[in-house]
Amino acid sequence: LYHAMACMCLTALFAAVGKFSWGWLCDRATPLVAARALFLCNAVFLTCILLPPGPASIVVFIVCYGSAMGGFWTVFPAIIAHVYGRERFTYAYKYLALFLAIKALGYTLMGVSSSTFGCYNPAYILMIGLLSASFLVLCVFKETGQTPQAAVTV
């Protein structure tokens, strides 16, 4: 029990560090570049959970996926502001936030995977596929030519 709690705490710690790192990337590159990298990293690092269980694979998962998953709440508002602009941010955010409800289906998907297959791997594989598809969709979007500095100036 204490080992699982320690792993969760370390994952949260790396997620907190990840939030700052992804925010830094949004500032240095563009939020679109950061979003592409975020989805790709989440897809790649989530595959670590499919490695054979052991202390080394657990540490790799905690460090890699923890830092990647921490970036979502940093990049999400930044990409909305970058694409829709400051004037339409709240209007766009309230509609795009509805898609966050889809994340709640992940818990149900994990339960169905466990009940049906006796493990979570099919759900993880589906999530990896969805993250990869999201990365590919983001690759279609073109930069607006707006510099990161212009996005943050008041």
C-alpha positions, 0 to 999 in steps of 0.5 A: 500500500505504501509503495503504491502511494509513493508511486502516485506521489512521485507521479504527481511530483513529475506532473507538477514539474511537467506543467512548468516545462510544458508552459515553458515550451508554449512560451519558447515555441508556440502552443501548437508545437507544444500541443503536438509534442504533448500528445506525441509524448503522452502516446509514447510514454503511455506505452511504458505501462505495457512493459513487463512489471518491475521496479525499472519499468515503474520508475520509467513510467512515473518519470516519463508519463508523469511529466507528460500528463502534467502538461495538459492543463497548461497547454489546453488554455494556451492553444485555445488562446493561440488559435482563437485569440484573447477576445474570443477565449472565453467563448471558445473555452466554454464550448471546447471544455465540453469535450473534456467531459469525454475524458470521464469516459476513460474511467468507464473504459478502464472498468469495461476493459478490466471486466471483459479482458481481466486487464487494462491493456486493451484500454491503454492501447485504445488510449495510445491510439487516440493520443496518436490520432490527436497528434496526427490531427494537430499536424494538419493545423498550420501556424497562424503566424502569431508570435508567442510574445504577441499572444501574451502581451496585454 
